[in-house]
Amino acid sequence: MAERVNRGPGRVLVAIYGVFALAATARASVQIATKFGDAPLAYTLSALAAAVYLVATVALARNHRRIALAACGFELLGVLTVGTLSIVDGEAFPDATVWSDYGQGYGYVPLVLPVVGLWWLLRGRRAP
């Protein structure tokens, strides 16, 4: 049987994802409620990031490895895509998102977190 992903250091990962789920949800909620017209793409992407962090948190906490893998993979793709687009076409992002500039506003944790999450999930899989 595969090792549970929410044990030992996995609990720290769940906690970090939980903090990011709360932070991204709060940020997106305030942005959408107060100034959505200023940067609708950026604020919608912040809401998407919040949803991904929430799904990853719940999946990791409940040991749903496949859902957690999908969430972490989607998160990494999102960070790389939005990070690159925000640098290449800064005018499309008049305000920052959680994933802008590869998560620079959050100390690049949004870039590192899915890599660590994927590593944690894949290293605990059962060998064939």
Summary of the structure (lengths in Angstrom):
residues: 128
radius of gyration: 15.1
end to end distance: 10.9
largest distance: 51.7
contacts: 401
relative contact order: 0.17
helix: 79%
strand: 0%
